[in-house]
Amino acid sequence: MADYKALKADEEYAGTYDDNRGVFTWYPEFLFGLMYEYVKARQTILDIGIGTGLASQPFVKAKLKVSGCDGSDIMLDTCRAKGVTKDLQKLNLTQVPWPYDDESYHHVISTGVFHFIGELGPIFAEAARIIKPGGKFGFITRLPNTMWDRPAEGEGYREITREDGVVIYIHDNLWIKDKLAASGFEIVKELRTLIWSGNDSGEDYIFKAWVAAKTPVT
């Protein structure tokens, strides 16, 4: 599961999480902008680590059937109260297999989650298992700000501990691509984005959005 301290930190800000997106220029809805050309009304989509449902709201407006899971009861309650979707369940993403049938969703998305998890290979494999052939997997990872943050060659990812004790994982791009390919995904879009650090004198955080297609079995 994502680090326990990270989960508790998110729960503390559950009530103001949506407001903070403007303060820190963090808009998880932008993932919809990368995926809109691939989705259709009445398709199914699973948001893993749905939180308060911000990333899912544009898909709801586009009339997709959204389901979600998260490790926090507080986040799930907030999402449920907003009416984003009633199809929610508590789930530890690192415990596989997930309780979803093979090829049960057209698409899977995840925002603001993977920088709290180091080994993403099993998660990519589970996403591939539950996505229908040709479906899309959209997600976001954290990139290094400096050469000191960058994972060493062959390392895959690097751990950085914040001042509050929360561990952040910086993933190597080539490692991500290899893990996706190993799970049967083909990358169709990549986009870097900055998130304000909250301090004008500090460095902005660099994230990367990915959209990968599950390649049909031939």
C-alpha positions, -999 to +999 in steps of 0.1 A: +000+000+000+010+036-003+031+046+027+009+048+059+021+083+067+012+094+032-023+080+036-028+097+069-015+130+055-041+128+027-068+121+052-059+151+072-065+173+041-095+155+028-118+183+037-097+209+018-082+187-008-102+202-037-094+237-027-057+230-026-057+221-063-059+258-071-034+269-046-008+244-058-019+245-095-027+208-091-055+199-115-059+161-118-088+167-142-063+174-169-058+137-175-092+137-191-079+162-217-053+136-227-078+108-229-110+124-242-104+112-278-102+076-266-133+074-244-170+072-252-203+076-234-215+046-215-180+030-213-167+019-179-137+034-162-120+025-129-102+053-109-076+036-087-068+059-057-099+080-066-096+102-035-123+129-036-131+121-072-115+152-089-099+132-118-131+113-124-156+142-126-149+150-163-155+114-172-188+115-153-198+146-173-188+127-205-213+100-194-189+072-187-198+048-159-172+055-132-161+032-104-134+039-078-112+025-051-090+041-024-071+032+007-088+059+028-123+056+042-123+094+047-115+100+010-141+075-001-168+092+021-159+126+007-161+112-029-194+095-021-209+126-006-200+146-037-220+122-058-192+114-082-200+077-081-216+053-056-195+024-069-167+027-045-146+003-024-117+004-001-086-013-016-049-016-009-035-013-045-003-032-036-023-063-026-029-082-058-050-095-074-076-068-071-112-078-067-122-071-103-128-096-131-106-099-162-113-073-189-141-058-168-133-021-176-128-001-208-102+021-191-083+027-158-069+059-145-049+070-115-037+105-104-017+116-073-010+080-062+020+064-078+046+088-063+036+071-030+043+036-043+077+022-054+072-010-073+046-003-099+051-035-120+023-055-102-001-026-105+006-022-142+000-059-146-033-057-127-044-028-148-037-047-179-056-077-166-088-058-159-087-035-190-105-046-222-082-050-253-076-016-268-086+002-236-065+030-221-045+033-189-039+069-178-018+078-148+008+102-134+042+097-119+067+120-102+099+131-120+132+142-104+138+179-098+176+176-097+203+151-106+204+141-069+167+130-071+173+109-102+173+071-098+206+055-106+209+035-138+190+003-134+176+013-101+140+019-113+130+044-086+145+064-058+130+071-023+129+106-009+117+113+026+098+146+031+101+167+062+069+152+075+083+117+072+063+108+041+083+088+015+080+099-021+091+077-050+108+092-081+104+068-110+128+065-140+111+070-174+127+041-191+118+018-162+082+029-165+082+022-202+097-012-197+072-021-170+043-010-193+056-030-222+060-061-200+024-058-191+012-055-227+008-017-229+018+006-257+024+043-248+002+067-269+008+100-250+032+116-226+031+150-210+051+168-184+035+192-159+046+214-131+030+217-097+038+247-075+058+238-044+038+263-023+069+284-019+078+311-044+115+306-036+113+268-039+114+245-069+082+234-086+075+197-086+077+179-119+052+152-128+045+132-159+012+121-173+011+089-193-016+073-215-010+037-226-031+014-247-036-022-239-025-040-271-050-066-283-038-102-283-031-114-318 
